[in-house]
């Protein structure tokens, strides 16, 4: 939460609650990212404060923004893009002053706003029994997204008798598909000789990992995923081929470009995946499973779709689907994996080396990222075997997302190691939150992949804009080690592989926030890559790029 004058009355609700349940963050509009990961903590607060929470498993979120919640509109939009369940309570002074442009009186314009601004006791009772319940129902129905509960100060000042009443929890809606939809999908799967399964974040939101595993085994197909789908399917499995799209593996991009059936599960077919949409998987039929009908035929035309909760749909398909066998196809994909492995530079400190070393030393960690090259390396070189172990901004791609999210994740999971991977450009946007982590004595690790530039933008300037480096150089002498230490965190600067290994081991043993400022080359790049507007089967790596230039 963040504090101010408007929510004084609501503060009393938390009187006597242990300090560990209240986190005062140091950057106002970062609350949305921080709280979206503090699910278990928010569950404890809601329990002690007699608010209702559906569960503590990262899929129902509650957040207090005691100043203007609309100041965090970027966070709301990001949560909406990433389809994260969150109830965001914000306060304003008085209903009659909503449009007077006074401090803390800005009017909220939000697609999921539940406004509460009447002062009579009957309405307050309705608010307590119905409005928050309605927010819970709204948040959990259909495709997930944020809900803003907007409360004026006069409502919080009035009193009424509290009558406990459990809200009705939303049930998955299965009315949008029928037996014929399932039958047609089964026919497409049984007819396919070269199926490929493409998994997105919807499978994680649905809690579909177990039924997905069964479905993959029955379909006997290779699996690729999106950035937001990491961990939905076990990344250590032999038939897992990595991410698809702009920075996907060559195996995934070539395999999807050759398959005869692409089974898309909980994906939105973003431009980062499609490359050239006119040439995307043109040889294949596409079967799409998604809870949101808006996603069907939005960015790519599909041959058949099933609209429904992914876990329910896959469960019903598993009941009807006979065991398939595609030995030759899987062998062909395995050959691609041998031909095009993800490589790590043997010498010098690099992003791929650090992520691979982190995986080696902390396989069970919760990984968090900012946005940029380091984000892609974290997706490529860490093997996510469980859902909700990669927390990243895949909607808006918000620089500055990671540290707040890491604080929330560490608070919610005190027995887990939480590691935030950041670029120096992103760290500049949220480094004051180190004070929050230090104040709460959170043992999270912040790894700054410091190339002294805005790396992803520079990569594009190098490859596609004739090395015109405009507004991307950050070599201005900022000392992140001194900043971290000044904010109460331990910190080390490293320039070699050996130094990183030692510093990371020290960080794992630390009981306080630990920052590693890792200096890497300004021209390190994320490979493979698909050029903008090109089909995904034209992906290239560093060697391809050098050969082409020669």
C-alpha positions as CSV (number, residue, x, y, z in Angstrom):
1,X,0.0,0.0,0.0
2,X,0.9,3.7,-0.1
3,X,-0.3,6.2,2.4
4,X,-1.8,9.7,2.3
5,X,-4.5,11.7,4.0
6,X,-7.6,10.4,2.1
7,X,-7.6,6.8,3.5
8,X,-7.2,7.7,7.2
9,X,-10.4,5.8,8.1
10,X,-9.5,2.7,6.3
11,X,-6.1,2.7,8.0
12,X,-7.9,1.9,11.2
13,X,-9.0,-1.4,9.7
14,X,-5.4,-2.5,9.9
15,X,-4.7,-1.3,13.4
16,X,-2.9,-4.0,15.4
17,X,-2.0,-6.1,12.4
18,X,1.6,-7.3,12.4
19,X,4.0,-5.0,10.5
20,X,4.9,-7.9,8.2
21,X,1.5,-7.6,6.6
22,X,1.7,-4.0,5.7
23,X,4.3,-2.9,3.1
24,X,4.8,0.8,2.5
25,X,6.4,1.0,-1.0
26,X,8.7,3.8,-2.0
27,X,7.4,4.6,-5.5
28,X,3.7,5.4,-5.6
29,X,2.7,4.0,-9.0
30,X,4.7,0.9,-8.6
31,X,2.1,-0.6,-6.2
32,X,0.2,-2.3,-9.0
33,X,3.2,-4.4,-9.9
34,X,4.3,-5.0,-6.3
35,X,0.8,-6.1,-5.1
36,X,0.0,-8.3,-8.1
37,X,2.5,-10.8,-6.8
38,X,1.8,-10.5,-3.1
39,X,-1.1,-12.9,-3.3
40,X,-0.5,-14.9,-0.1
41,X,0.3,-11.7,1.9
42,X,-2.8,-10.0,0.6
43,X,-4.7,-13.2,1.6
44,X,-3.5,-12.8,5.1
45,X,-4.4,-9.2,5.3
46,X,-7.9,-9.9,3.9
47,X,-8.4,-12.6,6.4
48,X,-7.4,-10.5,9.4
49,X,-9.3,-7.5,8.1
50,X,-12.4,-9.6,7.3
51,X,-12.2,-9.2,3.6
52,X,-12.8,-12.2,1.4
53,X,-10.2,-13.9,-0.7
54,X,-10.8,-16.8,-3.0
55,X,-7.5,-18.5,-2.5
56,X,-3.8,-17.9,-2.0
57,X,-2.5,-19.5,-5.2
58,X,-1.5,-16.4,-7.2
59,X,-4.8,-16.1,-9.0
60,X,-6.8,-13.7,-6.9
61,X,-5.3,-10.4,-5.9
62,X,-6.3,-7.5,-3.7
63,X,-4.5,-4.2,-3.5
64,X,-4.9,-1.0,-1.6
65,X,-4.0,2.3,-3.3
66,X,-4.9,4.9,-0.6
67,X,-4.2,7.8,-2.9
68,X,-5.4,8.0,-6.5
69,X,-5.4,4.6,-7.9
70,X,-5.6,6.2,-11.3
71,X,-2.0,7.3,-10.9
72,X,-1.2,3.7,-11.5
73,X,-3.0,3.5,-14.8
74,X,0.0,1.9,-16.4
75,X,-0.1,-0.9,-13.9
76,X,-3.8,-1.4,-14.5
77,X,-3.3,-1.6,-18.2
78,X,-0.4,-4.0,-17.8
79,X,-2.5,-6.2,-15.5
80,X,-5.2,-6.1,-18.1
81,X,-2.9,-7.0,-20.9
82,X,-1.4,-9.9,-18.9
83,X,-4.9,-10.9,-17.8
84,X,-4.0,-10.8,-14.1
85,X,-6.8,-11.0,-11.5
86,X,-6.5,-8.1,-9.1
87,X,-8.9,-6.0,-7.1
88,X,-7.5,-2.5,-6.7
89,X,-9.1,-0.3,-4.1
90,X,-8.4,3.5,-4.4
91,X,-9.7,6.4,-2.5
92,X,-10.7,10.0,-3.2
93,X,-11.9,12.8,-1.0
94,X,-15.6,13.5,-1.7
95,X,-18.0,12.5,-4.5
96,X,-19.1,16.1,-5.3
97,X,-15.5,17.1,-5.9
98,X,-14.6,14.4,-8.4
99,X,-14.2,16.7,-11.4
100,X,-12.8,19.8,-9.6
101,X,-9.2,19.0,-10.4
102,X,-8.3,19.2,-6.8
103,X,-5.4,17.1,-5.4
104,X,-6.4,13.5,-5.1
105,X,-9.8,14.2,-6.8
106,X,-9.1,13.1,-10.3
107,X,-12.0,11.3,-11.8
108,X,-11.3,7.6,-12.6
109,X,-11.8,6.4,-16.1
110,X,-11.4,2.7,-16.0
111,X,-13.1,-0.1,-18.0
112,X,-13.7,-2.2,-14.8
113,X,-14.6,0.5,-12.2
114,X,-17.0,-0.1,-9.4
115,X,-17.7,3.4,-8.0
116,X,-18.9,3.8,-4.5
117,X,-19.8,7.4,-3.5
118,X,-23.0,7.5,-1.5
119,X,-23.0,8.1,2.2
120,X,-26.2,6.6,3.5
121,X,-25.9,3.6,5.8
122,X,-28.0,1.4,3.6
123,X,-25.7,1.9,0.7
124,X,-22.6,1.3,2.9
125,X,-24.1,-2.0,4.0
126,X,-24.7,-2.7,0.3
127,X,-21.1,-1.9,-0.4
128,X,-19.8,-4.2,2.2
129,X,-22.1,-7.1,1.4
130,X,-22.5,-6.7,-2.4
131,X,-20.1,-4.3,-4.0
132,X,-16.8,-6.0,-2.9
133,X,-18.5,-9.3,-3.6
134,X,-19.5,-8.1,-7.0
135,X,-15.8,-7.1,-7.6
136,X,-14.8,-10.7,-6.7
137,X,-17.4,-12.1,-9.1
138,X,-16.4,-9.7,-11.8
139,X,-12.7,-10.4,-11.4
140,X,-13.2,-14.2,-11.6
141,X,-15.7,-14.5,-14.5
142,X,-14.5,-15.4,-17.9
143,X,-11.1,-13.9,-19.1
144,X,-9.3,-12.5,-16.1
145,X,-8.4,-8.8,-15.7
146,X,-8.2,-6.0,-13.1
147,X,-11.1,-4.5,-11.3
148,X,-10.9,-1.0,-9.7
149,X,-13.0,-0.4,-6.6
150,X,-13.3,3.4,-6.3
151,X,-14.3,4.6,-2.8
152,X,-14.8,8.2,-1.6
153,X,-13.6,9.2,1.8
154,X,-17.0,9.9,3.3
155,X,-18.0,6.3,2.7
156,X,-15.1,5.1,4.8
157,X,-16.0,7.5,7.6
158,X,-19.6,6.2,8.1
159,X,-20.4,3.2,10.2
160,X,-23.0,0.4,10.0
161,X,-23.4,-3.1,11.4
162,X,-21.4,-5.7,9.7
163,X,-23.2,-8.9,8.7
164,X,-20.8,-11.5,7.5
165,X,-21.8,-13.0,4.2
166,X,-19.6,-15.1,1.9
167,X,-19.8,-13.9,-1.7
168,X,-20.7,-16.4,-4.4
169,X,-17.6,-17.5,-6.2
170,X,-17.6,-17.6,-10.0
171,X,-17.8,-20.9,-11.7
172,X,-16.1,-21.7,-15.0
173,X,-18.5,-21.1,-17.9
174,X,-18.7,-24.1,-20.2
175,X,-21.7,-22.9,-22.2
176,X,-19.7,-21.6,-25.2
177,X,-18.7,-25.0,-26.5
178,X,-20.5,-28.3,-27.1
179,X,-19.9,-31.9,-28.0
180,X,-19.7,-31.1,-31.7
181,X,-16.8,-28.6,-31.0
182,X,-14.9,-31.3,-29.1
183,X,-15.6,-33.9,-31.7
184,X,-14.3,-31.7,-34.5
185,X,-11.1,-31.0,-32.5
186,X,-10.6,-34.7,-31.9
187,X,-11.0,-35.4,-35.6
188,X,-8.4,-32.7,-36.5
189,X,-5.9,-34.2,-33.9
190,X,-6.4,-37.8,-35.1
191,X,-6.0,-36.8,-38.7
192,X,-2.7,-34.8,-38.1
193,X,0.6,-36.4,-39.0
194,X,2.7,-33.5,-37.7
195,X,1.0,-31.8,-34.8
196,X,2.6,-29.0,-32.8
197,X,1.3,-27.7,-29.5
198,X,1.7,-24.0,-28.8
199,X,1.1,-23.0,-25.1
200,X,0.4,-19.5,-23.8
201,X,-0.3,-17.7,-20.5
202,X,-3.9,-18.8,-20.5
203,X,-2.9,-22.3,-19.6
204,X,-1.2,-20.9,-16.4
205,X,-4.2,-18.7,-15.5
206,X,-6.5,-21.7,-15.9
207,X,-4.3,-23.9,-13.7
208,X,-4.1,-26.4,-16.6
209,X,-0.6,-27.7,-16.2
210,X,-1.6,-31.3,-15.2
211,X,-4.3,-31.8,-17.9
212,X,-1.9,-30.1,-20.4
213,X,0.7,-32.7,-19.6
214,X,-1.8,-35.5,-20.2
215,X,-3.0,-33.9,-23.4
216,X,0.6,-33.6,-24.7
217,X,1.3,-37.2,-23.9
218,X,-1.9,-38.4,-25.7
219,X,-1.3,-36.2,-28.7
220,X,2.4,-37.2,-28.8
221,X,3.5,-33.9,-30.2
222,X,6.3,-31.4,-29.6
223,X,5.6,-28.3,-27.5
224,X,6.6,-24.7,-27.7
225,X,5.4,-21.7,-25.7
226,X,5.1,-17.9,-25.4
227,X,6.9,-15.7,-22.9
228,X,3.8,-15.7,-20.7
229,X,3.4,-19.4,-21.0
230,X,6.7,-20.4,-19.5
231,X,6.3,-23.2,-17.0
232,X,2.8,-24.2,-18.1
233,X,4.6,-27.2,-19.6
234,X,7.8,-28.7,-18.2
235,X,10.7,-27.0,-19.9
236,X,13.0,-29.9,-19.1
237,X,10.9,-32.4,-21.2
238,X,12.5,-33.9,-24.3
239,X,9.6,-32.8,-26.5
240,X,9.8,-29.2,-25.3
241,X,11.4,-27.0,-28.0
242,X,11.4,-23.5,-26.4
243,X,9.8,-20.2,-27.2
244,X,8.2,-19.4,-30.5
245,X,8.5,-16.1,-32.4
246,X,10.8,-13.2,-32.7
247,X,13.3,-14.5,-30.2
248,X,12.1,-18.1,-30.2
249,X,14.4,-21.1,-30.9
250,X,15.1,-22.1,-34.4
251,X,13.6,-25.5,-33.6
252,X,10.3,-24.0,-32.6
253,X,10.1,-21.6,-35.5
254,X,11.0,-24.1,-38.1
255,X,8.9,-26.8,-36.6
256,X,5.7,-24.7,-36.5
257,X,6.5,-23.6,-40.0
258,X,6.4,-27.3,-41.1
259,X,3.6,-28.8,-38.9
260,X,0.2,-29.8,-40.4
261,X,-1.8,-28.9,-37.2
262,X,-1.0,-26.2,-34.7
263,X,-2.9,-26.5,-31.5
264,X,-2.9,-23.1,-29.8
265,X,-3.8,-23.3,-26.1
266,X,-4.4,-20.0,-24.2
267,X,-2.4,-17.8,-26.6
268,X,-3.3,-14.4,-28.2
269,X,-1.0,-14.7,-31.3
270,X,0.8,-11.4,-30.7
271,X,3.0,-9.8,-33.3
272,X,6.1,-11.0,-31.4
273,X,4.9,-14.6,-32.2
274,X,3.5,-14.2,-35.7
275,X,6.3,-12.4,-37.5
276,X,4.6,-11.9,-40.9
277,X,1.0,-13.0,-40.1
278,X,0.3,-13.7,-43.8
279,X,3.0,-16.4,-43.8
280,X,2.5,-17.8,-40.3
281,X,2.0,-21.6,-40.3
282,X,0.3,-21.3,-43.8
283,X,0.7,-25.1,-44.3
284,X,-1.1,-26.0,-41.1
285,X,-4.6,-26.1,-39.9
286,X,-5.0,-24.2,-36.6
287,X,-7.0,-25.3,-33.6
288,X,-7.4,-22.6,-31.0
289,X,-8.5,-23.1,-27.4
290,X,-9.2,-19.9,-25.4
291,X,-11.6,-18.6,-22.9
292,X,-12.0,-15.3,-24.6
293,X,-14.0,-15.2,-27.9
294,X,-12.4,-11.9,-28.8
295,X,-9.1,-13.7,-29.3
296,X,-10.5,-16.0,-32.0
297,X,-9.6,-14.9,-35.5
298,X,-8.3,-11.6,-34.1
299,X,-4.7,-11.7,-35.3
300,X,-4.7,-15.0,-37.2
301,X,-7.5,-16.9,-38.9
302,X,-8.0,-20.4,-37.4
303,X,-9.7,-23.4,-38.8
304,X,-11.5,-24.4,-35.6
305,X,-11.8,-23.0,-32.1
306,X,-13.2,-24.1,-28.7
307,X,-14.2,-21.2,-26.4
308,X,-13.9,-22.1,-22.8
309,X,-11.6,-22.5,-19.8
310,X,-8.5,-24.2,-21.0
311,X,-8.3,-26.7,-18.1
312,X,-11.9,-27.8,-18.6
313,X,-11.6,-28.1,-22.4
314,X,-8.4,-30.1,-22.2
315,X,-9.9,-32.3,-19.6
316,X,-12.8,-33.2,-21.8
317,X,-10.5,-33.7,-24.8
318,X,-8.4,-36.1,-22.7
319,X,-11.5,-38.1,-22.0
320,X,-12.2,-38.6,-25.7
321,X,-8.8,-38.6,-27.3
322,X,-7.2,-42.0,-28.1
323,X,-3.4,-42.3,-27.8
324,X,-1.6,-40.9,-30.9
325,X,1.8,-41.8,-32.2
326,X,4.1,-39.5,-34.2
327,X,7.5,-41.1,-33.8
328,X,8.9,-39.9,-37.1
329,X,7.8,-36.3,-36.6
330,X,9.2,-36.1,-33.1
331,X,12.5,-37.6,-34.4
332,X,12.6,-34.8,-37.0
333,X,12.1,-32.1,-34.4
334,X,14.8,-33.8,-32.2
335,X,17.2,-33.5,-35.1
336,X,16.4,-29.7,-35.3
337,X,17.2,-29.5,-31.6
338,X,20.6,-31.1,-32.2
339,X,21.3,-28.9,-35.2
340,X,20.3,-25.6,-33.6
341,X,21.1,-25.7,-29.8
342,X,20.9,-22.5,-27.7
343,X,24.6,-21.7,-27.2
344,X,26.4,-19.8,-24.4
345,X,29.6,-17.8,-25.0
346,X,32.5,-19.7,-23.4
347,X,34.5,-16.6,-22.6
348,X,33.6,-13.3,-21.0
349,X,30.6,-12.4,-18.8
350,X,27.3,-12.4,-20.7
351,X,23.6,-12.5,-20.2
352,X,23.2,-16.1,-21.4
353,X,26.1,-17.3,-19.1
354,X,24.5,-15.6,-16.0
355,X,21.1,-17.0,-16.6
356,X,22.4,-20.5,-17.2
357,X,24.5,-20.3,-14.0
358,X,21.6,-19.0,-12.0
359,X,19.6,-22.0,-13.2
360,X,22.4,-24.3,-12.3
361,X,22.7,-22.8,-8.8
362,X,19.0,-22.0,-8.0
363,X,16.7,-24.2,-10.1
364,X,13.8,-23.7,-7.8
365,X,13.9,-19.9,-7.7
366,X,11.1,-17.6,-8.7
367,X,12.5,-15.6,-11.6
368,X,11.3,-12.1,-12.2
369,X,12.4,-9.8,-15.0
370,X,12.3,-6.3,-16.2
371,X,11.9,-5.7,-20.0
372,X,14.6,-6.0,-22.7
373,X,17.4,-8.2,-23.7
374,X,17.8,-9.6,-20.2
375,X,14.1,-10.6,-20.3
376,X,14.6,-12.7,-23.4
377,X,17.8,-14.3,-22.0
378,X,15.8,-15.2,-18.9
379,X,13.2,-16.8,-21.0
380,X,15.7,-18.7,-23.2
381,X,18.3,-20.0,-20.7
382,X,16.3,-20.8,-17.6
383,X,14.3,-24.0,-17.7
384,X,10.9,-23.4,-16.1
385,X,9.4,-26.7,-15.0
386,X,6.5,-25.3,-13.0
387,X,3.9,-22.5,-13.7
388,X,4.2,-19.1,-12.0
389,X,7.9,-19.3,-11.7
390,X,8.6,-16.6,-14.3
391,X,7.0,-13.2,-13.5
392,X,7.4,-10.8,-16.3
393,X,5.6,-8.0,-18.2
394,X,4.4,-9.5,-21.5
395,X,1.5,-7.2,-22.0
396,X,2.8,-3.6,-22.2
397,X,6.4,-4.6,-21.8
398,X,6.8,-2.2,-18.9
399,X,10.4,-1.2,-17.9
400,X,10.5,-0.9,-14.2
401,X,8.0,-3.8,-13.6
402,X,10.4,-6.3,-12.1
403,X,11.7,-5.0,-8.7
404,X,8.2,-4.3,-7.4
405,X,7.0,-7.7,-8.6
406,X,10.0,-9.3,-7.0
407,X,9.2,-7.6,-3.6
408,X,5.7,-9.0,-3.8
409,X,6.8,-12.5,-4.8
410,X,9.4,-12.6,-2.0
411,X,6.8,-11.4,0.5
412,X,4.4,-14.0,-0.6
413,X,7.0,-16.8,-0.7
414,X,9.4,-16.2,2.2
415,X,10.9,-19.7,1.8
416,X,11.6,-19.3,-1.9
417,X,14.5,-17.6,-3.5
418,X,13.3,-14.7,-5.7
419,X,15.7,-13.3,-8.3
420,X,15.0,-10.2,-10.4
421,X,16.9,-9.9,-13.7
422,X,17.2,-6.3,-14.8
423,X,19.0,-4.2,-17.3
424,X,20.6,-1.0,-16.2
425,X,18.0,1.0,-18.1
426,X,15.2,-0.7,-16.2
427,X,16.9,-0.5,-12.8
428,X,17.0,3.3,-13.1
429,X,13.2,3.3,-13.2
430,X,12.6,1.5,-9.9
431,X,15.9,1.4,-7.9
432,X,14.3,3.4,-5.1
433,X,12.3,0.3,-4.3
434,X,15.5,-1.2,-2.9
435,X,14.6,0.9,0.2
436,X,11.3,-1.0,0.4
437,X,13.1,-4.4,0.1
438,X,15.7,-3.4,2.7
439,X,13.0,-2.1,5.1
440,X,11.2,-5.4,4.9
441,X,14.5,-7.4,5.1
442,X,13.6,-9.3,2.0
443,X,16.5,-11.6,0.8
444,X,15.7,-11.1,-2.9
445,X,18.5,-10.9,-5.4
446,X,18.8,-8.2,-8.1
447,X,21.0,-9.0,-11.0
448,X,21.7,-6.0,-13.2
449,X,22.9,-6.9,-16.7
450,X,24.7,-3.7,-17.1
451,X,25.7,-3.0,-20.7
452,X,25.5,0.8,-20.2
453,X,23.0,1.1,-23.0
454,X,19.3,0.4,-23.7
455,X,20.3,-3.0,-25.1
456,X,17.2,-4.1,-27.1
457,X,16.8,-0.7,-28.8
458,X,20.6,-0.7,-29.6
459,X,20.3,-4.2,-31.0
460,X,17.7,-3.0,-33.5
461,X,19.7,0.2,-34.2
462,X,22.7,-2.1,-35.0
463,X,20.8,-4.6,-37.2
464,X,18.2,-2.5,-38.9
465,X,19.1,1.2,-38.6
466,X,22.7,1.4,-39.8
467,X,24.1,1.8,-36.3
468,X,22.5,5.1,-35.7
469,X,22.6,5.1,-31.9
470,X,20.2,7.7,-30.8
471,X,19.2,8.1,-27.1
472,X,20.4,4.7,-26.0
473,X,23.7,5.3,-24.4
474,X,23.6,5.2,-20.5
475,X,27.3,5.4,-19.8
476,X,27.1,8.4,-17.4
477,X,29.0,7.1,-14.4
478,X,26.0,6.1,-12.1
479,X,27.4,3.7,-9.4
480,X,24.7,1.1,-8.7
481,X,26.7,-0.6,-6.0
482,X,26.9,2.6,-4.0
483,X,23.2,3.3,-4.6
484,X,22.3,-0.2,-3.4
485,X,24.5,0.1,-0.3
486,X,23.0,3.5,0.5
487,X,19.6,1.9,0.5
488,X,20.6,-0.8,2.9
489,X,21.3,-3.6,0.4
490,X,24.5,-5.6,0.0
491,X,26.1,-5.2,-3.4
492,X,28.9,-6.4,-5.6
493,X,30.2,-5.4,-9.0
494,X,31.4,-8.2,-11.3
495,X,33.2,-8.3,-14.6
496,X,34.1,-12.0,-15.1
497,X,32.4,-15.3,-15.0
498,X,34.4,-16.3,-11.8
499,X,33.4,-13.1,-10.0
500,X,29.8,-13.6,-10.9
501,X,29.8,-17.2,-9.6
502,X,31.3,-16.1,-6.3
503,X,29.0,-13.1,-5.9
504,X,25.9,-15.1,-6.7
505,X,26.8,-17.7,-4.1
506,X,27.2,-14.9,-1.6
507,X,23.8,-13.5,-2.6
508,X,22.1,-16.9,-2.1
509,X,23.5,-16.9,1.5
510,X,22.4,-13.3,2.2
511,X,19.5,-12.5,4.5
512,X,19.0,-9.0,3.0
513,X,18.5,-7.7,-0.5
514,X,21.6,-8.3,-2.6
515,X,22.5,-6.5,-5.8
516,X,24.9,-7.8,-8.4
517,X,26.1,-5.2,-10.9
518,X,27.3,-7.4,-13.8
519,X,29.2,-5.5,-16.5
520,X,28.7,-6.9,-20.0
521,X,29.5,-5.8,-23.5
522,X,27.3,-3.1,-25.0
523,X,26.9,-5.0,-28.2
524,X,25.8,-8.4,-26.9
525,X,22.6,-9.5,-28.7
526,X,19.7,-11.8,-28.2
527,X,19.8,-14.7,-30.7
528,X,18.0,-16.1,-32.6
529,X,16.0,-13.3,-34.0
530,X,13.3,-12.7,-36.6
531,X,13.5,-9.5,-38.5
532,X,10.4,-7.3,-38.4
533,X,7.9,-8.3,-41.1
534,X,9.7,-11.5,-41.9
535,X,8.2,-15.0,-41.5
536,X,9.4,-16.9,-38.4
537,X,11.1,-19.6,-40.5
538,X,13.6,-16.9,-41.5
539,X,15.0,-16.7,-38.0
540,X,18.8,-16.1,-37.8
541,X,21.5,-16.1,-35.2
542,X,24.9,-14.3,-34.9
543,X,26.7,-16.7,-37.3
544,X,24.0,-16.2,-39.9
545,X,24.2,-12.5,-39.5
546,X,27.9,-12.4,-39.9
547,X,27.8,-14.7,-42.9
548,X,25.2,-12.5,-44.6
549,X,27.2,-9.4,-44.0
550,X,30.4,-10.9,-45.4
